[in-house]
Amino acid sequence: MPVNDLEIDIATYIDHALLKPTATTPEVVKCCEEALQFNFPAVCIYPTAVRQAAEILHGKKTQICTVIGFPTGATTSATKLYEAQEAVDNGATELDVVINLGWLKLGESDQIYQEIAQICEETRSIVKAILETSLLTPTEIRLAAEICMDAGAAYLKTSTGWVGGATVADVQLLREVSKGRVGIKASGGIRTIQQAIELIQAGATRLGTSRGIDLVHQQKQEFNNSPT
């Protein structure tokens, strides 16, 4: 399938991310305005920026996503729950929650399940469980996906973007495991329209990236340069 396939509107997949540690108030405003301009489904920002984003995006289609337990997933369950509840109170509608990878490595499935389930139940928000697939074996990815789906996660997300990134193979594996029950968010290292299209073809239903505008422009350029 060519990268300029008209059936794929890349903008409709983008979670427009601003997750660099130095993000400033003007940059948050710009991020939100860009998401509105390009009709991105969501912005993905730090919890401290949620209230500001909510003022800009109130009543708009673009959703406010924030990160919980980011980027390591190693904060306590009580801390993650409080962080999630506060984010929702401030206007977040989607929560990207990093799972505890140490628990996964030890086979402590119940603790992972309880943590994600409690956040899902008490916030009643869309939860995207971040698995950090580059640090996991295929068997661990399958286990993490099953736990998070059973706990109520609405999406399985490949990566934080801080360690490795999304691969076609990992997205295909998540599609195989999920069987369409939840969405799949590919995140980390998505720089070209070719990468983006390949991840979508593999099963991604959202793309987490700070380069969403570049991807839109690349797709438009590919279309303009394609043979008529």
TORVO-685390 format. One record per residue: residue number from 1; y, x, z of N, C-alpha, C in turn. Coordinates in steps of 0.2 Angstrom, whole numbers, m for minus. Layout:
BEGIN
n/nyy/nxx/nzz/cayy/caxx/cazz/cyy/cxx/czz
NUM/Y/X/Z/Y/X/Z/Y/X/Z $
...
This chain:
BEGIN
n/nyy/nxx/nzz/cayy/caxx/cazz/cyy/cxx/czz
1/m6/4/0/0/0/0/6/4/0 $
2/11/3/m4/17/8/m5/21/7/1 $
3/25/12/3/30/11/9/35/6/8 $
4/37/4/2/42/m1/1/39/m8/0 $
5/33/m9/2/30/m16/2/34/m21/5 $
6/36/m26/0/40/m31/2/37/m36/8 $
7/31/m35/9/28/m39/15/30/m37/21 $
8/32/m30/22/33/m27/28/41/m26/29 $
9/44/m30/33/51/m28/34/51/m24/41 $
10/52/m18/40/52/m13/46/56/m15/52 $
11/62/m18/50/66/m20/56/63/m25/61 $
12/59/m29/58/56/m34/63/51/m31/68 $
13/49/m25/67/44/m22/71/48/m17/77 $
14/54/m16/76/57/m11/80/59/m13/87 $
15/57/m9/92/60/m9/99/64/m3/99 $
16/71/m5/99/76/0/98/77/4/105 $
17/74/10/105/74/14/111/80/18/113 $
18/82/18/119/87/23/121/84/25/128 $
19/80/30/128/77/32/134/78/40/135 $
20/83/43/133/85/50/134/88/50/141 $
21/87/55/145/89/55/152/97/55/153 $
22/100/57/147/108/58/147/111/51/145 $
23/107/46/144/110/40/141/116/38/145 $
24/122/36/141/128/34/145/129/27/143 $
25/134/24/147/136/17/146/138/15/139 $
26/143/19/136/144/18/129/138/18/124 $
27/134/22/126/128/23/121/123/17/122 $
28/123/14/128/119/7/129/123/2/125 $
29/129/2/125/133/m3/121/131/m3/114 $
30/131/4/112/130/5/104/123/3/103 $
31/118/4/107/111/3/106/110/m5/105 $
32/113/m9/110/113/m16/109/116/m19/103 $
33/122/m16/101/125/m18/95/121/m17/89 $
34/118/m11/89/114/m9/83/108/m14/83 $
35/105/m15/88/99/m20/88/101/m27/85 $
36/107/m29/87/109/m35/84/111/m35/77 $
37/114/m30/75/116/m29/68/110/m28/63 $
38/104/m25/66/98/m24/62/93/m29/63 $
39/94/m34/68/89/m39/70/83/m36/72 $
40/84/m31/77/78/m28/80/75/m33/85 $
41/69/m34/86/66/m38/91/68/m37/98 $
42/69/m30/100/71/m29/107/75/m22/107 $
43/78/m21/113/81/m14/115/76/m12/120 $
44/75/m6/121/71/m3/126/75/2/130 $
45/77/1/136/82/5/140/79/6/147 $
46/83/10/150/81/11/157/84/6/162 $
47/80/5/168/82/m1/172/89/m1/174 $
48/93/5/175/100/5/177/104/2/171 $
49/102/1/165/106/m1/160/104/m9/158 $
50/100/m12/162/98/m19/160/103/m24/161 $
51/107/m23/167/112/m28/168/117/m28/163 $
52/119/m22/161/124/m21/155/122/m24/149 $
53/115/m23/147/113/m25/141/112/m33/141 $
54/111/m36/147/110/m43/148/117/m46/146 $
55/122/m43/148/129/m46/147/130/m46/139 $
56/128/m41/136/129/m40/128/125/m45/124 $
57/118/m45/127/113/m49/123/112/m56/125 $
58/115/m58/130/114/m65/133/115/m70/127 $
59/109/m74/126/109/m80/121/107/m77/114 $
60/106/m71/114/104/m68/107/96/m67/107 $
61/94/m66/101/87/m66/99/84/m59/102 $
62/88/m54/102/85/m48/104/84/m48/111 $
63/78/m46/113/75/m46/120/77/m39/123 $
64/77/m39/130/79/m33/134/72/m31/137 $
65/70/m25/135/64/m22/137/66/m16/142 $
66/63/m15/147/64/m9/151/58/m6/153 $
67/58/0/156/52/4/158/51/4/165 $
68/45/4/167/43/3/174/38/9/176 $
69/39/13/181/35/18/183/35/24/178 $
70/41/24/174/42/29/168/44/36/171 $
71/42/41/168/37/41/162/29/43/165 $
72/28/44/171/22/47/173/17/41/175 $
73/19/35/178/15/30/180/13/32/187 $
74/15/37/190/12/39/197/16/36/203 $
75/21/32/202/24/29/208/19/24/211 $
76/21/22/217/16/17/220/17/10/217 $
77/11/6/218/11/m1/216/17/m5/218 $
78/19/m4/225/24/m8/228/31/m6/225 $
79/32/1/223/38/3/220/38/0/213 $
80/33/0/209/33/m3/202/34/m10/203 $
81/31/m14/207/33/m21/208/40/m22/209 $
82/43/m19/214/50/m20/216/54/m18/210 $
83/53/m12/206/56/m11/200/56/m16/195 $
84/50/m19/194/49/m24/189/53/m30/191 $
85/53/m32/197/56/m38/199/64/m38/199 $
86/66/m32/201/73/m31/200/76/m31/193 $
87/72/m28/189/73/m28/182/74/m35/179 $
88/69/m39/181/69/m46/178/75/m50/181 $
89/76/m49/187/82/m52/191/89/m50/187 $
90/89/m44/184/95/m41/181/95/m43/174 $
91/90/m46/171/90/m49/164/85/m46/159 $
92/80/m42/162/75/m40/157/70/m45/156 $
93/67/m45/150/62/m50/148/56/m47/146 $
94/56/m41/145/50/m37/143/49/m31/147 $
95/43/m29/150/42/m23/154/37/m19/152 $
96/39/m13/150/34/m7/148/32/m3/154 $
97/26/m5/156/24/m2/163/19/4/161 $
98/20/9/164/15/15/163/10/14/168 $
99/4/14/166/m2/14/171/m3/20/174 $
100/m7/20/180/m8/26/184/m14/30/181 $
101/m13/35/177/m18/39/174/m23/42/178 $
102/m20/44/184/m25/47/189/m30/43/191 $
103/m28/36/193/m33/31/194/m38/30/189 $
104/m36/30/182/m40/29/177/m45/35/176 $
105/m43/41/177/m48/47/177/m53/47/182 $
106/m51/44/188/m56/43/194/m60/37/193 $
107/m59/33/188/m63/27/188/m61/21/192 $
108/m55/22/195/m53/17/200/m49/11/196 $
109/m54/7/193/m52/2/188/m48/m4/192 $
110/m51/m6/198/m48/m11/202/m41/m10/204 $
111/m39/m4/205/m32/m3/207/m27/m3/201 $
112/m30/m1/196/m26/m2/190/m25/m10/188 $
113/m30/m13/188/m30/m20/187/m26/m24/192 $
114/m26/m23/198/m22/m26/203/m15/m25/202 $
115/m13/m18/200/m6/m16/199/m3/m20/194 $
116/m6/m20/188/m4/m24/182/m4/m31/183 $
117/m9/m34/186/m10/m41/187/m4/m44/191 $
118/m3/m40/197/3/m42/201/10/m42/198 $
119/11/m37/194/17/m37/190/18/m43/185 $
120/12/m44/182/12/m50/177/13/m56/180 $
121/9/m57/186/10/m64/190/16/m65/193 $
122/19/m60/196/25/m61/200/32/m61/196 $
123/32/m57/190/38/m57/186/37/m62/181 $
124/31/m65/179/30/m69/173/34/m67/167 $
125/34/m61/166/37/m58/160/32/m55/155 $
126/34/m53/149/30/m50/144/29/m42/147 $
127/23/m41/148/21/m34/151/18/m30/145 $
128/20/m24/144/17/m20/139/14/m14/143 $
129/8/m13/143/5/m8/147/5/m1/143 $
130/8/4/146/8/10/142/2/14/145 $
131/m2/16/140/m9/20/141/m8/27/141 $
132/m3/30/137/m3/37/136/m9/40/133 $
133/m10/37/127/m17/38/124/m18/46/122 $
134/m13/50/121/m14/57/120/m18/61/125 $
135/m17/58/131/m20/61/137/m27/58/139 $
136/m30/54/135/m36/50/136/m41/51/131 $
137/m47/51/133/m53/51/128/m54/44/125 $
138/m57/43/119/m58/36/117/m61/31/122 $
139/m66/34/126/m69/30/131/m64/27/136 $
140/m60/32/138/m54/30/143/m49/25/140 $
141/m48/26/134/m43/21/130/m46/14/130 $
142/m53/14/129/m56/7/129/m56/4/135 $
143/m57/8/141/m57/6/147/m50/3/149 $
144/m45/8/148/m39/6/150/m36/m1/147 $
145/m38/m1/140/m36/m7/137/m39/m13/139 $
146/m46/m13/141/m49/m19/144/m46/m21/150 $
147/m45/m16/155/m42/m17/161/m35/m21/161 $
148/m31/m18/156/m24/m21/156/m24/m28/153 $
149/m29/m29/148/m29/m36/145/m32/m41/150 $
150/m37/m39/154/m39/m43/159/m34/m45/164 $
151/m30/m40/165/m24/m41/170/m19/m45/168 $
152/m18/m46/161/m13/m51/159/m8/m48/155 $
153/m9/m41/153/m4/m38/149/m3/m41/142 $
154/3/m42/139/4/m45/133/3/m40/127 $
155/4/m34/129/4/m28/124/0/m22/127 $
156/m3/m18/122/m5/m12/124/m1/m7/120 $
157/2/m2/124/7/3/121/4/10/121 $
158/4/13/116/1/20/115/4/25/120 $
159/10/25/120/13/31/123/20/30/126 $
160/22/35/131/29/35/133/34/38/128 $
161/31/43/124/35/47/120/36/54/123 $
162/35/54/129/36/61/133/30/65/132 $
163/24/63/131/18/67/131/14/65/124 $
164/15/68/119/11/66/113/15/60/110 $
165/11/56/106/14/51/103/9/46/99 $
166/11/42/96/7/37/92/3/40/87 $
167/m4/38/86/m8/40/80/m11/34/77 $
168/m12/35/71/m16/29/67/m23/28/71 $
169/m26/34/72/m33/33/75/m32/29/82 $
170/m28/30/86/m27/27/92/m25/20/91 $
171/m21/18/87/m19/11/85/m25/7/83 $
172/m29/10/78/m35/7/76/m40/6/81 $
173/m40/10/86/m45/9/92/m43/4/96 $
174/m36/3/97/m33/m2/101/m34/m9/98 $
175/m34/m9/91/m35/m15/87/m42/m17/88 $
176/m46/m12/87/m54/m14/88/m55/m17/95 $
177/m53/m14/100/m54/m16/107/m51/m23/108 $
178/m45/m24/106/m41/m30/108/m43/m36/104 $
179/m45/m35/98/m48/m40/93/m42/m46/92 $
180/m36/m44/92/m31/m48/91/m28/m52/97 $
181/m31/m51/103/m29/m54/109/m22/m53/112 $
182/m20/m47/110/m13/m45/113/m10/m41/107 $
183/m4/m39/108/0/m35/103/m1/m28/104 $
184/0/m24/100/0/m17/100/6/m13/99 $
185/9/m10/103/15/m6/102/14/1/101 $
186/15/4/95/15/11/94/21/14/96 $
187/21/20/99/27/23/102/26/30/102 $
188/32/34/101/32/41/101/31/45/95 $
189/36/49/93/35/53/87/36/49/80 $
190/38/43/80/38/40/73/45/41/70 $
191/45/46/65/51/48/62/52/46/55 $
192/46/44/51/47/43/44/44/36/43 $
193/47/33/37/44/26/35/37/26/34 $
194/34/32/31/27/32/29/23/32/36 $
195/25/35/41/22/35/47/22/28/50 $
196/28/24/50/29/18/52/24/13/49 $
197/24/13/42/20/8/38/12/10/40 $
198/10/16/40/3/17/42/1/15/49 $
199/6/15/54/4/12/60/4/5/60 $
200/8/2/56/8/m6/55/1/m8/52 $
201/0/m4/47/m7/m6/43/m13/m5/48 $
202/m12/0/53/m18/1/57/m18/m4/63 $
203/m13/m8/64/m13/m13/68/m7/m14/73 $
204/m2/m10/73/4/m10/77/8/m16/75 $
205/10/m20/81/14/m26/80/21/m25/82 $
206/22/m19/86/29/m17/88/29/m9/87 $
207/35/m6/86/36/1/85/41/3/90 $
208/40/7/95/45/10/99/48/16/97 $
209/54/16/95/57/22/92/65/22/93 $
210/68/28/94/75/28/94/77/29/87 $
211/73/29/82/75/31/75/74/24/70 $
212/75/19/73/74/12/70/79/12/64 $
213/85/14/65/90/13/60/88/18/54 $
214/86/24/55/84/29/50/78/26/46 $
215/73/22/50/68/19/46/70/14/42 $
216/74/10/44/77/4/39/80/7/33 $
217/84/13/34/87/16/28/82/19/24 $
218/77/22/27/72/25/23/68/20/18 $
219/67/15/21/63/9/18/68/7/12 $
220/74/6/13/79/4/8/79/9/2 $
221/79/15/4/80/20/m1/73/21/m5 $
222/68/20/m2/61/20/m5/61/14/m10 $
223/64/8/m8/64/2/m12/68/4/m18 $
224/74/7/m17/79/8/m22/76/13/m27 $
225/72/18/m25/70/23/m29/63/21/m33 $
226/60/15/m31/54/14/m34/55/11/m41 $
227/49/12/m45/50/10/m52/51/3/m53 $
228/54/0/m57/55/m7/m58/50/m10/m63 $
